[in-house]
Amino acid sequence: MAEFKYEIVQKLGVISQGKGGWERQINLVSWDEREPKYDIRDWAPDNAKMGKGISLTAEEVAVLKEILEEIEL
């Protein structure tokens, strides 16, 4: 598998915490030195390991925000 670089540019928040200290976080992450994207995924306590997640542009986050505002919880 090819190596890739990532940098957590800004930690925005923790959505939940699981067993072993892993956290589902929303962060601004730069992948392979590209423009940072909003990113939701599980991270190990030291942020050295990560689970599968989703990265969104600012435009996609704006659309998601509109959708979530319409949901009645």
All heavy atoms as a GROMACS GRO file, in nm:
protein
  590
    1MET      N    1   0.084  -0.117   0.000
    1MET     CA    2   0.000   0.000   0.000
    1MET      C    3   0.089   0.124   0.000
    1MET      O    4   0.189   0.132   0.070
    1MET     CB    5  -0.092  -0.002   0.121
    1MET     CG    6  -0.186   0.115   0.129
    1MET     SD    7  -0.296   0.102   0.271
    1MET     CE    8  -0.450   0.101   0.184
    2ALA      N    9   0.053   0.223  -0.078
    2ALA     CA   10   0.130   0.346  -0.089
    2ALA      C   11   0.123   0.428   0.039
    2ALA      O   12   0.020   0.432   0.106
    2ALA     CB   13   0.082   0.427  -0.208
    3GLU      N   14   0.233   0.493   0.070
    3GLU     CA   15   0.236   0.583   0.186
    3GLU      C   16   0.160   0.711   0.151
    3GLU      O   17   0.159   0.754   0.036
    3GLU     CB   18   0.380   0.619   0.220
    3GLU     CG   19   0.460   0.505   0.275
    3GLU     CD   20   0.440   0.486   0.424
    3GLU    OE1   21   0.410   0.584   0.494
    3GLU    OE2   22   0.453   0.370   0.469
    4PHE      N   23   0.100   0.770   0.251
    4PHE     CA   24   0.036   0.900   0.231
    4PHE      C   25   0.063   0.985   0.354
    4PHE      O   26   0.088   0.935   0.462
    4PHE     CB   27  -0.114   0.888   0.203
    4PHE     CG   28  -0.192   0.828   0.317
    4PHE    CD1   29  -0.253   0.910   0.411
    4PHE    CD2   30  -0.206   0.690   0.329
    4PHE    CE1   31  -0.325   0.856   0.515
    4PHE    CE2   32  -0.279   0.636   0.433
    4PHE     CZ   33  -0.337   0.718   0.526
    5LYS      N   34   0.060   1.115   0.333
    5LYS     CA   35   0.084   1.210   0.441
    5LYS      C   36  -0.048   1.272   0.483
    5LYS      O   37  -0.137   1.290   0.401
    5LYS     CB   38   0.178   1.321   0.395
    5LYS     CG   39   0.318   1.278   0.365
    5LYS     CD   40   0.398   1.400   0.324
    5LYS     CE   41   0.541   1.363   0.289
    5LYS     NZ   42   0.619   1.482   0.251
    6TYR      N   43  -0.056   1.304   0.610
    6TYR     CA   44  -0.171   1.379   0.658
    6TYR      C   45  -0.127   1.471   0.770
    6TYR      O   46  -0.030   1.444   0.840
    6TYR     CB   47  -0.284   1.287   0.706
    6TYR     CG   48  -0.252   1.209   0.830
    6TYR    CD1   49  -0.284   1.260   0.955
    6TYR    CD2   50  -0.189   1.085   0.824
    6TYR    CE1   51  -0.255   1.189   1.071
    6TYR    CE2   52  -0.160   1.014   0.939
    6TYR     CZ   53  -0.193   1.066   1.061
    6TYR     OH   54  -0.164   0.997   1.176
    7GLU      N   55  -0.198   1.581   0.782
    7GLU     CA   56  -0.173   1.674   0.891
    7GLU      C   57  -0.307   1.722   0.944
    7GLU      O   58  -0.390   1.771   0.866
    7GLU     CB   59  -0.092   1.794   0.843
    7GLU     CG   60  -0.072   1.899   0.952
    7GLU     CD   61  -0.011   2.028   0.900
    7GLU    OE1   62   0.015   2.040   0.780
    7GLU    OE2   63   0.008   2.118   0.984
    8ILE      N   64  -0.329   1.704   1.072
    8ILE     CA   65  -0.450   1.758   1.135
    8ILE      C   66  -0.423   1.907   1.155
    8ILE      O   67  -0.346   1.945   1.243
    8ILE     CB   68  -0.485   1.688   1.266
    8ILE    CG1   69  -0.511   1.539   1.240
    8ILE    CG2   70  -0.605   1.754   1.332
    8ILE    CD1   71  -0.534   1.456   1.365
    9VAL      N   72  -0.482   1.989   1.070
    9VAL     CA   73  -0.460   2.132   1.072
    9VAL      C   74  -0.532   2.197   1.191
    9VAL      O   75  -0.478   2.286   1.255
    9VAL     CB   76  -0.507   2.195   0.938
    9VAL    CG1   77  -0.493   2.346   0.941
    9VAL    CG2   78  -0.430   2.136   0.822
   10GLN      N   79  -0.654   2.148   1.218
   10GLN     CA   80  -0.732   2.202   1.329
   10GLN      C   81  -0.825   2.095   1.383
   10GLN      O   82  -0.899   2.034   1.306
   10GLN     CB   83  -0.812   2.324   1.283
   10GLN     CG   84  -0.890   2.392   1.394
   10GLN     CD   85  -0.966   2.514   1.344
   10GLN    OE1   86  -0.965   2.547   1.226
   10GLN    NE2   87  -1.034   2.580   1.435
   11LYS      N   88  -0.820   2.072   1.512
   11LYS     CA   89  -0.914   1.981   1.577
   11LYS      C   90  -1.040   2.060   1.608
   11LYS      O   91  -1.035   2.162   1.677
   11LYS     CB   92  -0.854   1.922   1.705
   11LYS     CG   93  -0.742   1.826   1.677
   11LYS     CD   94  -0.697   1.757   1.805
   11LYS     CE   95  -0.592   1.653   1.771
   11LYS     NZ   96  -0.560   1.569   1.885
   12LEU      N   97  -1.153   2.016   1.555
   12LEU     CA   98  -1.278   2.089   1.572
   12LEU      C   99  -1.366   2.034   1.683
   12LEU      O  100  -1.438   2.110   1.746
   12LEU     CB  101  -1.355   2.091   1.439
   12LEU     CG  102  -1.280   2.156   1.323
   12LEU    CD1  103  -1.355   2.134   1.193
   12LEU    CD2  104  -1.257   2.303   1.350
   13GLY      N  105  -1.361   1.902   1.706
   13GLY     CA  106  -1.442   1.848   1.814
   13GLY      C  107  -1.445   1.697   1.816
   13GLY      O  108  -1.408   1.630   1.719
   14VAL      N  109  -1.490   1.644   1.929
   14VAL     CA  110  -1.506   1.500   1.948
   14VAL      C  111  -1.655   1.470   1.944
   14VAL      O  112  -1.733   1.530   2.017
   14VAL     CB  113  -1.446   1.455   2.083
   14VAL    CG1  114  -1.474   1.307   2.108
   14VAL    CG2  115  -1.296   1.481   2.084
   15ILE      N  116  -1.695   1.377   1.857
   15ILE     CA  117  -1.835   1.339   1.844
   15ILE      C  118  -1.871   1.231   1.944
   15ILE      O  119  -1.976   1.234   2.005
   15ILE     CB  120  -1.864   1.294   1.699
   15ILE    CG1  121  -1.839   1.412   1.603
   15ILE    CG2  122  -2.006   1.240   1.686
   15ILE    CD1  123  -1.840   1.374   1.457
   16SER      N  124  -1.780   1.134   1.961
   16SER     CA  125  -1.802   1.026   2.058
   16SER      C  126  -1.669   0.960   2.089
   16SER      O  127  -1.570   0.981   2.021
   16SER     CB  128  -1.902   0.923   2.003
   16SER     OG  129  -1.849   0.859   1.888
   17GLN      N  130  -1.670   0.878   2.196
   17GLN     CA  131  -1.550   0.805   2.235
   17GLN      C  132  -1.586   0.658   2.251
   17GLN      O  133  -1.689   0.624   2.309
   17GLN     CB  134  -1.493   0.858   2.366
   17GLN     CG  135  -1.358   0.797   2.400
   17GLN     CD  136  -1.290   0.869   2.516
   17GLN    OE1  137  -1.349   0.947   2.587
   17GLN    NE2  138  -1.162   0.837   2.536
   18GLY      N  139  -1.501   0.572   2.197
   18GLY     CA  140  -1.526   0.429   2.204
   18GLY      C  141  -1.429   0.359   2.296
   18GLY      O  142  -1.353   0.421   2.371
   19LYS      N  143  -1.429   0.227   2.287
   19LYS     CA  144  -1.341   0.144   2.368
   19LYS      C  145  -1.195   0.172   2.333
   19LYS      O  146  -1.162   0.200   2.220
   19LYS     CB  147  -1.372  -0.003   2.346
   19LYS     CG  148  -1.510  -0.042   2.392
   19LYS     CD  149  -1.537  -0.189   2.367
   19LYS     CE  150  -1.676  -0.224   2.415
   19LYS     NZ  151  -1.711  -0.363   2.388
   20GLY      N  152  -1.111   0.163   2.432
   20GLY     CA  153  -0.968   0.181   2.409
   20GLY      C  154  -0.927   0.326   2.388
   20GLY      O  155  -0.816   0.352   2.346
   21GLY      N  156  -1.018   0.419   2.409
   21GLY     CA  157  -0.985   0.560   2.396
   21GLY      C  158  -0.998   0.617   2.256
   21GLY      O  159  -0.972   0.735   2.236
   22TRP      N  160  -1.034   0.534   2.159
   22TRP     CA  161  -1.054   0.586   2.023
   22TRP      C  162  -1.168   0.686   2.025
   22TRP      O  163  -1.268   0.669   2.093
   22TRP     CB  164  -1.085   0.473   1.926
   22TRP     CG  165  -0.964   0.395   1.884
   22TRP    CD1  166  -0.883   0.320   1.964
   22TRP    CD2  167  -0.910   0.386   1.753
   22TRP    NE1  168  -0.783   0.264   1.890
   22TRP    CE2  169  -0.797   0.303   1.759
   22TRP    CE3  170  -0.946   0.439   1.630
   22TRP    CZ2  171  -0.719   0.273   1.649
   22TRP    CZ3  172  -0.870   0.409   1.519
   22TRP    CH2  173  -0.757   0.327   1.529
   23GLU      N  174  -1.152   0.793   1.946
   23GLU     CA  175  -1.253   0.897   1.939
   23GLU      C  176  -1.297   0.920   1.795
   23GLU      O  177  -1.215   0.919   1.704
   23GLU     CB  178  -1.198   1.030   1.991
   23GLU     CG  179  -1.166   1.030   2.138
   23GLU     CD  180  -1.109   1.161   2.185
   23GLU    OE1  181  -1.050   1.236   2.103
   23GLU    OE2  182  -1.122   1.188   2.305
   24ARG      N  183  -1.427   0.941   1.778
   24ARG     CA  184  -1.479   0.987   1.649
   24ARG      C  185  -1.470   1.138   1.653
   24ARG      O  186  -1.533   1.203   1.734
   24ARG     CB  187  -1.622   0.941   1.627
   24ARG     CG  188  -1.674   0.985   1.491
   24ARG     CD  189  -1.789   0.900   1.443
   24ARG     NE  190  -1.744   0.762   1.431
   24ARG     CZ  191  -1.821   0.656   1.456
   24ARG    NH1  192  -1.947   0.672   1.492
   24ARG    NH2  193  -1.774   0.534   1.444
   25GLN      N  194  -1.386   1.194   1.565
   25GLN     CA  195  -1.356   1.336   1.567
   25GLN      C  196  -1.396   1.402   1.435
   25GLN      O  197  -1.399   1.338   1.331
   25GLN     CB  198  -1.206   1.360   1.587
   25GLN     CG  199  -1.149   1.301   1.713
   25GLN     CD  200  -0.998   1.318   1.721
   25GLN    OE1  201  -0.934   1.375   1.633
   25GLN    NE2  202  -0.939   1.267   1.829
   26ILE      N  203  -1.422   1.532   1.444
   26ILE     CA  204  -1.433   1.613   1.323
   26ILE      C  205  -1.315   1.710   1.328
   26ILE      O  206  -1.294   1.779   1.428
   26ILE     CB  207  -1.568   1.685   1.308
   26ILE    CG1  208  -1.569   1.766   1.179
   26ILE    CG2  209  -1.602   1.768   1.430
   26ILE    CD1  210  -1.705   1.812   1.133
   27ASN      N  211  -1.235   1.708   1.222
   27ASN     CA  212  -1.114   1.787   1.214
   27ASN      C  213  -1.100   1.847   1.075
   27ASN      O  214  -1.165   1.803   0.980
   27ASN     CB  215  -0.989   1.700   1.239
   27ASN     CG  216  -0.989   1.636   1.375
   27ASN    OD1  217  -1.017   1.700   1.474
   27ASN    ND2  218  -0.957   1.508   1.382
   28LEU      N  219  -1.012   1.943   1.064
   28LEU     CA  220  -0.970   1.995   0.935
   28LEU      C  221  -0.837   1.926   0.906
   28LEU      O  222  -0.740   1.943   0.981
   28LEU     CB  223  -0.954   2.146   0.944
   28LEU     CG  224  -0.963   2.228   0.818
   28LEU    CD1  225  -1.089   2.198   0.738
   28LEU    CD2  226  -0.957   2.376   0.849
   29VAL      N  227  -0.834   1.845   0.799
   29VAL     CA  228  -0.716   1.762   0.770
   29VAL      C  229  -0.666   1.788   0.629
   29VAL      O  230  -0.745   1.795   0.533
   29VAL     CB  231  -0.750   1.611   0.786
   29VAL    CG1  232  -0.629   1.524   0.754
   29VAL    CG2  233  -0.800   1.582   0.926
   30SER      N  234  -0.535   1.800   0.616
   30SER     CA  235  -0.470   1.810   0.486
   30SER      C  236  -0.415   1.672   0.450
   30SER      O  237  -0.336   1.615   0.525
   30SER     CB  238  -0.355   1.912   0.491
   30SER     OG  239  -0.280   1.908   0.371
   31TRP      N  240  -0.461   1.618   0.340
   31TRP     CA  241  -0.415   1.486   0.292
   31TRP      C  242  -0.315   1.507   0.180
   31TRP      O  243  -0.343   1.578   0.083
   31TRP     CB  244  -0.534   1.403   0.242
   31TRP     CG  245  -0.634   1.376   0.350
   31TRP    CD1  246  -0.752   1.440   0.371
   31TRP    CD2  247  -0.626   1.276   0.452
   31TRP    NE1  248  -0.817   1.389   0.480
   31TRP    CE2  249  -0.742   1.287   0.532
   31TRP    CE3  250  -0.531   1.180   0.485
   31TRP    CZ2  251  -0.765   1.205   0.641
   31TRP    CZ3  252  -0.555   1.099   0.593
   31TRP    CH2  253  -0.670   1.110   0.670
   32ASP      N  254  -0.198   1.446   0.192
   32ASP     CA  255  -0.093   1.455   0.090
   32ASP      C  256  -0.063   1.600   0.051
   32ASP      O  257  -0.048   1.632  -0.066
   32ASP     CB  258  -0.129   1.372  -0.033
   32ASP     CG  259  -0.122   1.223  -0.004
   32ASP    OD1  260  -0.032   1.182   0.069
   32ASP    OD2  261  -0.209   1.149  -0.054
   33GLU      N  262  -0.057   1.687   0.152
   33GLU     CA  263  -0.022   1.828   0.137
   33GLU      C  264  -0.119   1.905   0.048
   33GLU      O  265  -0.084   2.008  -0.011
   33GLU     CB  266   0.122   1.841   0.086
   33GLU     CG  267   0.223   1.780   0.181
   33GLU     CD  268   0.367   1.789   0.132
   33GLU    OE1  269   0.390   1.832   0.017
   33GLU    OE2  270   0.456   1.752   0.210
   34ARG      N  271  -0.242   1.856   0.038
   34ARG     CA  272  -0.345   1.927  -0.039
   34ARG      C  273  -0.422   2.021   0.052
   34ARG      O  274  -0.402   2.025   0.173
   34ARG     CB  275  -0.441   1.825  -0.103
   34ARG     CG  276  -0.373   1.740  -0.207
   34ARG     CD  277  -0.475   1.658  -0.283
   34ARG     NE  278  -0.408   1.578  -0.383
   34ARG     CZ  279  -0.427   1.450  -0.401
   34ARG    NH1  280  -0.512   1.383  -0.324
   34ARG    NH2  281  -0.363   1.386  -0.495
   35GLU      N  282  -0.514   2.097  -0.009
   35GLU     CA  283  -0.600   2.188   0.066
   35GLU      C  284  -0.675   2.110   0.174
   35GLU      O  285  -0.729   2.003   0.146
   35GLU     CB  286  -0.699   2.254  -0.031
   35GLU     CG  287  -0.779   2.366   0.029
   35GLU     CD  288  -0.697   2.490   0.057
   35GLU    OE1  289  -0.594   2.512  -0.011
   35GLU    OE2  290  -0.735   2.564   0.148
   36PRO      N  291  -0.678   2.160   0.298
   36PRO     CA  292  -0.748   2.087   0.405
   36PRO      C  293  -0.897   2.070   0.377
   36PRO      O  294  -0.959   2.156   0.314
   36PRO     CB  295  -0.727   2.177   0.528
   36PRO     CG  296  -0.610   2.262   0.495
   36PRO     CD  297  -0.613   2.281   0.346
   37LYS      N  298  -0.950   1.958   0.424
   37LYS     CA  299  -1.093   1.928   0.413
   37LYS      C  300  -1.146   1.893   0.551
   37LYS      O  301  -1.071   1.852   0.639
   37LYS     CB  302  -1.117   1.809   0.319
   37LYS     CG  303  -1.087   1.838   0.174
   37LYS     CD  304  -1.129   1.723   0.087
   37LYS     CE  305  -1.109   1.756  -0.060
   37LYS     NZ  306  -1.158   1.647  -0.145
   38TYR      N  307  -1.276   1.910   0.567
   38TYR     CA  308  -1.341   1.868   0.690
   38TYR      C  309  -1.346   1.716   0.689
   38TYR      O  310  -1.378   1.655   0.587
   38TYR     CB  311  -1.481   1.927   0.700
   38TYR     CG  312  -1.476   2.077   0.715
   38TYR    CD1  313  -1.477   2.160   0.604
   38TYR    CD2  314  -1.466   2.135   0.841
   38TYR    CE1  315  -1.469   2.297   0.618
   38TYR    CE2  316  -1.457   2.272   0.856
   38TYR     CZ  317  -1.459   2.353   0.744
   38TYR     OH  318  -1.450   2.489   0.757
   39ASP      N  319  -1.312   1.655   0.800
   39ASP     CA  320  -1.292   1.511   0.804
   39ASP      C  321  -1.356   1.453   0.929
   39ASP      O  322  -1.335   1.503   1.039
   39ASP     CB  323  -1.141   1.483   0.804
   39ASP     CG  324  -1.109   1.337   0.792
   39ASP    OD1  325  -1.109   1.287   0.679
   39ASP    OD2  326  -1.085   1.274   0.897
   40ILE      N  327  -1.436   1.348   0.911
   40ILE     CA  328  -1.498   1.276   1.022
   40ILE      C  329  -1.449   1.133   1.017
   40ILE      O  330  -1.468   1.064   0.917
   40ILE     CB  331  -1.652   1.280   1.014
   40ILE    CG1  332  -1.703   1.424   1.016
   40ILE    CG2  333  -1.714   1.199   1.128
   40ILE    CD1  334  -1.852   1.437   0.988
   41ARG      N  335  -1.383   1.089   1.125
   41ARG     CA  336  -1.334   0.951   1.134
   41ARG      C  337  -1.293   0.920   1.277
   41ARG      O  338  -1.283   1.008   1.360
   41ARG     CB  339  -1.220   0.923   1.037
   41ARG     CG  340  -1.087   0.984   1.072
   41ARG     CD  341  -0.981   0.955   0.966
   41ARG     NE  342  -1.019   1.014   0.839
   41ARG     CZ  343  -1.043   0.944   0.727
   41ARG    NH1  344  -1.028   0.813   0.726
   41ARG    NH2  345  -1.079   1.004   0.616
   42ASP      N  346  -1.268   0.792   1.302
   42ASP     CA  347  -1.220   0.747   1.432
   42ASP      C  348  -1.068   0.758   1.436
   42ASP      O  349  -1.001   0.722   1.338
   42ASP     CB  350  -1.261   0.601   1.458
   42ASP     CG  351  -1.411   0.585   1.476
   42ASP    OD1  352  -1.480   0.685   1.501
   42ASP    OD2  353  -1.460   0.470   1.466
   43TRP      N  354  -1.018   0.807   1.550
   43TRP     CA  355  -0.874   0.823   1.569
   43TRP      C  356  -0.831   0.755   1.699
   43TRP      O  357  -0.902   0.762   1.799
   43TRP     CB  358  -0.837   0.972   1.580
   43TRP     CG  359  -0.850   1.046   1.451
   43TRP    CD1  360  -0.960   1.111   1.405
   43TRP    CD2  361  -0.749   1.062   1.351
   43TRP    NE1  362  -0.935   1.168   1.283
   43TRP    CE2  363  -0.805   1.140   1.247
   43TRP    CE3  364  -0.617   1.020   1.339
   43TRP    CZ2  365  -0.733   1.175   1.134
   43TRP    CZ3  366  -0.546   1.056   1.226
   43TRP    CH2  367  -0.604   1.133   1.124
   44ALA      N  368  -0.713   0.694   1.695
   44ALA     CA  369  -0.652   0.638   1.816
   44ALA      C  370  -0.617   0.754   1.909
   44ALA      O  371  -0.606   0.868   1.865
   44ALA     CB  372  -0.526   0.559   1.779
   45PRO      N  373  -0.597   0.724   2.039
   45PRO     CA  374  -0.569   0.830   2.136
   45PRO      C  375  -0.453   0.923   2.098
   45PRO      O  376  -0.458   1.042   2.124
   45PRO     CB  377  -0.539   0.755   2.264
   45PRO     CG  378  -0.614   0.628   2.251
   45PRO     CD  379  -0.610   0.593   2.105
   46ASP      N  380  -0.350   0.870   2.032
   46ASP     CA  381  -0.235   0.953   1.995
   46ASP      C  382  -0.242   1.006   1.852
   46ASP      O  383  -0.148   1.065   1.802
   46ASP     CB  384  -0.105   0.875   2.015
   46ASP     CG  385  -0.100   0.749   1.930
   46ASP    OD1  386  -0.198   0.720   1.856
   46ASP    OD2  387   0.002   0.677   1.938
   47ASN      N  388  -0.354   0.983   1.785
   47ASN     CA  389  -0.376   1.023   1.646
   47ASN      C  390  -0.277   0.959   1.547
   47ASN      O  391  -0.262   1.005   1.436
   47ASN     CB  392  -0.376   1.175   1.628
   47ASN     CG  393  -0.498   1.238   1.689
   47ASN    OD1  394  -0.487   1.306   1.790
   47ASN    ND2  395  -0.613   1.216   1.632
   48ALA      N  396  -0.209   0.850   1.589
   48ALA     CA  397  -0.115   0.782   1.500
   48ALA      C  398  -0.187   0.682   1.409
   48ALA      O  399  -0.137   0.649   1.302
   48ALA     CB  400  -0.008   0.711   1.581
   49LYS      N  401  -0.304   0.634   1.453
   49LYS     CA  402  -0.383   0.540   1.373
   49LYS      C  403  -0.521   0.597   1.353
   49LYS      O  404  -0.570   0.674   1.436
   49LYS     CB  405  -0.394   0.404   1.443
   49LYS     CG  406  -0.264   0.331   1.455
   49LYS     CD  407  -0.286   0.197   1.522
   49LYS     CE  408  -0.154   0.123   1.539
   49LYS     NZ  409  -0.175  -0.006   1.605
   50MET      N  410  -0.582   0.558   1.241
   50MET     CA  411  -0.715   0.608   1.210
   50MET      C  412  -0.801   0.499   1.150
   50MET      O  413  -0.749   0.402   1.095
   50MET     CB  414  -0.705   0.725   1.113
   50MET     CG  415  -0.660   0.684   0.974
   50MET     SD  416  -0.616   0.820   0.868
   50MET     CE  417  -0.449   0.850   0.921
   51GLY      N  418  -0.930   0.517   1.161
   51GLY     CA  419  -1.025   0.429   1.096
   51GLY      C  420  -1.072   0.491   0.966
   51GLY      O  421  -1.028   0.599   0.926
   52LYS      N  422  -1.164   0.422   0.900
   52LYS     CA  423  -1.222   0.477   0.777
   52LYS      C  424  -1.308   0.597   0.812
   52LYS      O  425  -1.366   0.604   0.920
   52LYS     CB  426  -1.307   0.372   0.706
   52LYS     CG  427  -1.224   0.260   0.648
   52LYS     CD  428  -1.311   0.164   0.573
   52LYS     CE  429  -1.224   0.052   0.515
   52LYS     NZ  430  -1.303  -0.044   0.438
   53GLY      N  431  -1.315   0.690   0.720
   53GLY     CA  432  -1.393   0.809   0.746
   53GLY      C  433  -1.437   0.875   0.617
   53GLY      O  434  -1.433   0.816   0.510
   54ILE      N  435  -1.478   0.999   0.631
   54ILE     CA  436  -1.525   1.076   0.517
   54ILE      C  437  -1.464   1.216   0.524
   54ILE      O  438  -1.454   1.274   0.632
   54ILE     CB  439  -1.679   1.083   0.515
   54ILE    CG1  440  -1.728   1.160   0.393
   54ILE    CG2  441  -1.735   1.140   0.642
   54ILE    CD1  442  -1.878   1.151   0.371
   55SER      N  443  -1.422   1.267   0.409
   55SER     CA  444  -1.370   1.402   0.399
   55SER      C  445  -1.463   1.484   0.311
   55SER      O  446  -1.510   1.436   0.208
   55SER     CB  447  -1.230   1.403   0.337
   55SER     OG  448  -1.138   1.340   0.423
   56LEU      N  449  -1.491   1.607   0.354
   56LEU     CA  450  -1.586   1.692   0.285
   56LEU      C  451  -1.526   1.830   0.259
   56LEU      O  452  -1.454   1.883   0.343
   56LEU     CB  453  -1.713   1.710   0.369
   56LEU     CG  454  -1.787   1.583   0.409
   56LEU    CD1  455  -1.887   1.614   0.520
   56LEU    CD2  456  -1.858   1.526   0.289
   57THR      N  457  -1.560   1.889   0.145
   57THR     CA  458  -1.521   2.026   0.118
   57THR      C  459  -1.610   2.120   0.199
   57THR      O  460  -1.713   2.077   0.254
   57THR     CB  461  -1.539   2.060  -0.031
   57THR    OG1  462  -1.679   2.052  -0.063
   57THR    CG2  463  -1.458   1.967  -0.121
   58ALA      N  464  -1.573   2.246   0.205
   58ALA     CA  465  -1.655   2.344   0.277
   58ALA      C  466  -1.795   2.352   0.216
   58ALA      O  467  -1.894   2.364   0.288
   58ALA     CB  468  -1.587   2.481   0.274
   59GLU      N  469  -1.804   2.342   0.085
   59GLU     CA  470  -1.934   2.347   0.018
   59GLU      C  471  -2.020   2.227   0.057
   59GLU      O  472  -2.141   2.240   0.081
   59GLU     CB  473  -1.917   2.351  -0.135
   59GLU     CG  474  -1.852   2.479  -0.186
   59GLU     CD  475  -1.700   2.480  -0.174
   59GLU    OE1  476  -1.637   2.375  -0.147
   59GLU    OE2  477  -1.642   2.590  -0.189
   60GLU      N  478  -1.959   2.109   0.066
   60GLU     CA  479  -2.033   1.989   0.106
   60GLU      C  480  -2.078   1.999   0.252
   60GLU      O  481  -2.189   1.956   0.285
   60GLU     CB  482  -1.947   1.865   0.084
   60GLU     CG  483  -1.924   1.834  -0.062
   60GLU     CD  484  -1.819   1.728  -0.086
   60GLU    OE1  485  -1.722   1.719  -0.008
   60GLU    OE2  486  -1.834   1.653  -0.185
   61VAL      N  487  -1.996   2.056   0.338
   61VAL     CA  488  -2.034   2.074   0.479
   61VAL      C  489  -2.152   2.170   0.489
   61VAL      O  490  -2.244   2.149   0.568
   61VAL     CB  491  -1.914   2.124   0.563
   61VAL    CG1  492  -1.959   2.167   0.702
   61VAL    CG2  493  -1.808   2.016   0.573
   62ALA      N  494  -2.154   2.273   0.406
   62ALA     CA  495  -2.265   2.368   0.407
   62ALA      C  496  -2.396   2.299   0.370
   62ALA      O  497  -2.500   2.321   0.433
   62ALA     CB  498  -2.237   2.484   0.313
   63VAL      N  499  -2.391   2.212   0.270
   63VAL     CA  500  -2.511   2.137   0.229
   63VAL      C  501  -2.552   2.041   0.340
   63VAL      O  502  -2.670   2.030   0.374
   63VAL     CB  503  -2.486   2.061   0.097
   63VAL    CG1  504  -2.602   1.968   0.064
   63VAL    CG2  505  -2.463   2.159  -0.017
   64LEU      N  506  -2.456   1.972   0.398
   64LEU     CA  507  -2.485   1.879   0.508
   64LEU      C  508  -2.548   1.954   0.626
   64LEU      O  509  -2.645   1.906   0.686
   64LEU     CB  510  -2.357   1.808   0.554
   64LEU     CG  511  -2.370   1.714   0.672
   64LEU    CD1  512  -2.469   1.601   0.642
   64LEU    CD2  513  -2.234   1.656   0.709
   65LYS      N  514  -2.498   2.071   0.656
   65LYS     CA  515  -2.553   2.152   0.766
   65LYS      C  516  -2.700   2.184   0.739
   65LYS      O  517  -2.783   2.173   0.830
   65LYS     CB  518  -2.473   2.280   0.782
   65LYS     CG  519  -2.521   2.368   0.895
   65LYS     CD  520  -2.438   2.494   0.905
   65LYS     CE  521  -2.496   2.584   1.014
   65LYS     NZ  522  -2.436   2.715   1.015
   66GLU      N  523  -2.732   2.221   0.617
   66GLU     CA  524  -2.872   2.250   0.581
   66GLU      C  525  -2.960   2.126   0.600
   66GLU      O  526  -3.070   2.136   0.653
   66GLU     CB  527  -2.881   2.298   0.436
   66GLU     CG  528  -2.827   2.437   0.414
   66GLU     CD  529  -2.833   2.479   0.268
   66GLU    OE1  530  -2.907   2.416   0.189
   66GLU    OE2  531  -2.762   2.575   0.232
   67ILE      N  532  -2.912   2.013   0.558
   67ILE     CA  533  -2.987   1.888   0.571
   67ILE      C  534  -3.009   1.855   0.719
   67ILE      O  535  -3.120   1.821   0.760
   67ILE     CB  536  -2.914   1.772   0.499
   67ILE    CG1  537  -2.916   1.796   0.347
   67ILE    CG2  538  -2.978   1.638   0.534
   67ILE    CD1  539  -2.824   1.704   0.269
   68LEU      N  540  -2.904   1.867   0.799
   68LEU     CA  541  -2.914   1.834   0.942
   68LEU      C  542  -3.008   1.928   1.015
   68LEU      O  543  -3.077   1.887   1.109
   68LEU     CB  544  -2.776   1.836   1.007
   68LEU     CG  545  -2.681   1.724   0.963
   68LEU    CD1  546  -2.543   1.745   1.023
   68LEU    CD2  547  -2.735   1.589   0.999
   69GLU      N  548  -3.011   2.054   0.975
   69GLU     CA  549  -3.102   2.151   1.038
   69GLU      C  550  -3.250   2.115   1.015
   69GLU      O  551  -3.335   2.153   1.093
   69GLU     CB  552  -3.072   2.292   0.989
   69GLU     CG  553  -2.943   2.348   1.048
   69GLU     CD  554  -2.904   2.482   0.989
   69GLU    OE1  555  -2.960   2.525   0.885
   69GLU    OE2  556  -2.813   2.546   1.046
   70GLU      N  557  -3.277   2.041   0.907
   70GLU     CA  558  -3.414   2.002   0.875
   70GLU      C  559  -3.459   1.875   0.946
   70GLU      O  560  -3.577   1.844   0.950
   70GLU     CB  561  -3.430   1.983   0.723
   70GLU     CG  562  -3.413   2.112   0.646
   70GLU     CD  563  -3.422   2.092   0.496
   70GLU    OE1  564  -3.464   1.982   0.452
   70GLU    OE2  565  -3.386   2.184   0.422
   71ILE      N  566  -3.364   1.803   1.004
   71ILE     CA  567  -3.395   1.677   1.072
   71ILE      C  568  -3.446   1.706   1.213
   71ILE      O  569  -3.384   1.782   1.288
   71ILE     CB  570  -3.271   1.586   1.078
   71ILE    CG1  571  -3.229   1.544   0.939
   71ILE    CG2  572  -3.300   1.464   1.164
   71ILE    CD1  573  -3.099   1.466   0.936
   72GLU      N  574  -3.558   1.644   1.246
   72GLU     CA  575  -3.611   1.658   1.381
   72GLU      C  576  -3.563   1.538   1.463
   72GLU      O  577  -3.592   1.423   1.431
   72GLU     CB  578  -3.763   1.661   1.379
   72GLU     CG  579  -3.823   1.693   1.512
   72GLU     CD  580  -3.974   1.712   1.504
   72GLU    OE1  581  -4.021   1.762   1.400
   72GLU    OE2  582  -4.041   1.674   1.599
   73LEU      N  583  -3.490   1.566   1.569
   73LEU     CA  584  -3.437   1.458   1.653
   73LEU      C  585  -3.525   1.433   1.774
   73LEU      O  586  -3.589   1.518   1.824
   73LEU     CB  587  -3.295   1.492   1.700
   73LEU     CG  588  -3.193   1.507   1.588
   73LEU    CD1  589  -3.059   1.551   1.645
   73LEU    CD2  590  -3.176   1.377   1.512
   0.00000   0.00000   0.00000
